[in-house]
């Protein structure tokens, strides 16, 4: 169960990282002043002498520093785990992430369609971003509710199992605490 939870954390962290990267790449394109015009030369546009990204686009370092310490630790652990994975395992994760992204895209499109709104491309992009952001918030709250309920239910479950296994006439009652009768220890 813990391995599954860690795997879910890894996927979540990687998707957040991918979202950060996509956001960083997408925003400068939207904020440009002369979109749609072709530059007379093929090189990159000239930079202002001391140019910085617009204040609305935080740098990767700023985003990193804005993360809570626990999130940074999770990210570092997941990055280390990623580097230890075999190429096959990485491909499996990429495929799962692609499927998840496709599912979210389908659900986002369905939400927009169900809303009945007719939006231009910029407003549609804002709607999609907001939908995904709010969806993550809802999913996070639901995961927290489930975890809280699990923590409330576990002591009663443990007590019930304790009573059941203490009443069991077979060799189960003779096992040392901490050992399972089936573990063979």
Buried (B, 14 or more C-beta within 10 A) or exposed (E): EEEEEBBEBBBBBBBBBEBBEEEBEEBEEEEEEEEEEEEEEEEEEEEEEEEEEEEEBBEEEEBEEEBEEEEEEBBEBBEEBBEEEEEEEEEEBEEEBEEEBEEBEEEBEEBBEEEEEEEEEEEBEEBBBEBBEEBBEEEEEEEEEEEEEEEEEEEEEEEEEEEEBEEEEEEBEEBEEEEEBEEEE
